[in-house]
Structures are given as C-alpha cells and as structure tokens.
Amino acid sequence: MGEGEILEQRRSLSAPLIFFIVIFFQFATKRLQDLKKGASKTDREIQLRGEIKRLLKEAASFSQPSTFAQAAKLRRLAAAKEKELANYQAQQSKEVKLSFDLYLKVLFILKVVTHVVLIFWFWRSPIASVSQQFVQPFGKVLSWKTGGSLNNNVMMEVGIIPWLILCTRVSKFVCRLVK
C-alpha cells in the first residue's frame, strides 16, 4: 500500500468517525441534562405525599361544626408534612444537582480534550474531499488550514475546524429531533 492510499483510507474513515464522536458527546450531554431535570421520586417522598393526601382526606370528612377542631388539627398536620416534603425535595434537588453538575463538567472537559486532540491530529491534513460545486459559496471557509483545493479546483478539501463546527451543529439538530 502506498502512502497516498493510506492517506485516502484515513481520510475516508476520519470524517464519519469524528461525526460519531461529536454526536456521542452531544447525546451524552443531553441525556445527563434530562436526568438532572427529572430525577426520580424517592420512597420517602412518595410516603410523605401519601400521608398528606390521607390527612387532607380525613380533614375533609369532618364537616360538622362540632368536629371543626379535629379538622383544623389534621390540616395543620398536613401543612407540617407539606413543609417537611418541601424541605426534603429541596435537599434532594441540591444533592442531585451537585452530582449531575459534576458529571456534566467531567463530560465537558472530556469533550474539550477530545476536540483539541482531534484538531492537533488533523491540523494540516484534510478530513474529507467534497465537490467544489457542492460547497460553492463556502469553499474557502471549509478548506481553512488544509491547503485549498485538489484536482484542478474540482474537489475541495474540508479542514478539521469547519468539520467539527458542522458536526456540532448537525448533532444538536439531531438531538432536538430525537427528543
């Protein structure tokens, strides 16, 4: 195998590989953000909600003027349980937010490091070759830092930075569609 064939094979595999890396990071970020928003209810929270519902139902059953004191007492107990539930939810929300924020930060750092490695790896070499007619108004932008065009201006080489930008935009769009 000649050096040209190896370069061509590397070029043909690098564009989809980079796209899949970018889309993986996008989906992982989206998934963590969704999990952060909708953290599951715990058993304690379900139990407190059940108790509140039961107390309010009991208080509603005391509709006579002679049982007003009992109904008021049950409503106060339900209000205290609601306050306890609110405090518990705030505490759980804080803990969940901190843990997911840590995961999101680690994922962001990993994403940045991966992008930097890809940029250094493919800095002067093209990622893909595209027909110049296909990218007519954007040819110079897409070939930035790769050396320009190929085969008497028929094919345009795409550089790593424009490819990463394009992959990021497409992956964000795909994530919104998959929702």
N, C-alpha and C positions, 0 to 999 in steps of 0.2 A: 504494500500500500504506500502510495506516495504521500508527501506532505499536504498536497492540495486536496486529496481525498479525505484525509483525516480532518483537515480544517472544514471541509464541506459537511462531513458527517457530524462534527461537533456543532457546527452552525445550525444544522437541521434539527438537532435534538435540544439545543440550548433554549430556543425560543419557547417551545411548549413547556419545557421543564421550569423555566423561570416563571411562566404564567401560572403553572400549578403551585409553585412555591408561594407566589403572591396571593393567589386565591385561597390557599390553605390558611395563611395568616389572617386574611380578611374574614373567613368563616369562623376561625377560632376566636377572634376578637368579638365578632357578632354574637357567637354562642355564649361567651362569658358575660357580655353585657345583658343578654336576655336572661341568663341565670341570675345575675345580680338583681335585676328588676323583679323577677318573680320567684323569690326564694320561697321554698315550701313551708307550709304551716307545720308547726311542731305539735306534739301531743298535748303539751301544756296549754298552748293557745286554743286548741280545739276544746279542751276541757273547760277552760275559762269561758269560752263563748257559750258552751252548753249550760254552764251554771247561770250565766247572765240571762240566757233565754228562759230557763226554768224559773228563776226568781221573778222575772217580769211577768211570766205567765201566772204564777201564783199570786202576785200582787194584783193582777187584773181580775182574778177570781173573787177577791174581796171587794165587792162593790157596795156593800151596805155601809151606812154611816157608823154603825157600831163597830165595824171591823176596819175603820179608816186607819187607826194606829198601826195595826198589823201590816196593812198595805204600804203605809209610809215607811215602816221599818224594812220591808222587803225591797222597796225601791231604793232606799239608802244603801242596802247591802249590794244591790245590783250596780249602783253608781260606783261603789267602792271597788267592785270586781272589774268594772269597765276601766277605772283608773289604773288598777293593777295590770289589766290587759294592755293598756296603752303604754305603760312603763316597760312591760315585758317586750312588747313589739318594738319600742324604741331601742332597747338594749340589743335585741336580736338583729335589728336593722343595722345598727352600728357595727356589730361583730361581722355580719355578712358583708357589709360594705368594705370593711377593712381587709377581709380575706380576699374578696374579689378584686379590690384595688391592687393588692399585691400581685395577684395573678396577671392582671392587665398590664401592670408595669413590667413584669418579667417578660411577658409576651411582646410588649413594645420594644424592650431592649433587644430581645432576640431578633425581632423583625428588623430593627435598625442595623444590627451587626450583620445579619444576612444580606441586607441591601448593600452595605459597604463592601462586604466580601465579593458580592456579585459585580459591583462596579469596578473594583480593583482587578478582578479576574478578566472581565470583558472590556476593559477600558479602551483599548485601541483596536480590538477585533470586533467585527460586526456580529450581531445576533442573528439577523435574517436578511435575505435579499428579497426585495419586493419590486414589482414592475414600477417604473417611474411614472407611468401614466396613472397607476392606481393611487399614488400619493402626490399627484400633480402640484397642488399649492403648498404642500408641507414637506416636500422632498429635502430641502436644506436643513430643516429642523430635525427630521428623523435621522438624518445621516450625521448628526453632530458628533464629532470626535471619532469618526470611523474612517475618514479618508475620502468620503464622497461617493461617487458612483462607479459603476462597474460596467464592462462590456459596451463601451461607446455610448454611455448615458441611457442604456435600455433598462438596466437594473439599478435599483437604489439600495444601498446597504443601510440597515437600521442599527443605530447605536444602543448601548445599554441604558442610558438615562432616559431617552424617549420611550424605550420599550418598557421600562419599569413604570413610568408615568402612565402609559397607555394601559398596561396590565392592572395597575391600581384602580384606575377609573372604571375599567370594564368589570373588575371583580366587585367593586362597590355596587355597580349597577346590578350584577348578577345576584348579590346578597339581598338587595332590595326586592328583586323579583321572586327569589326563593322563599322569602318570608312567609 
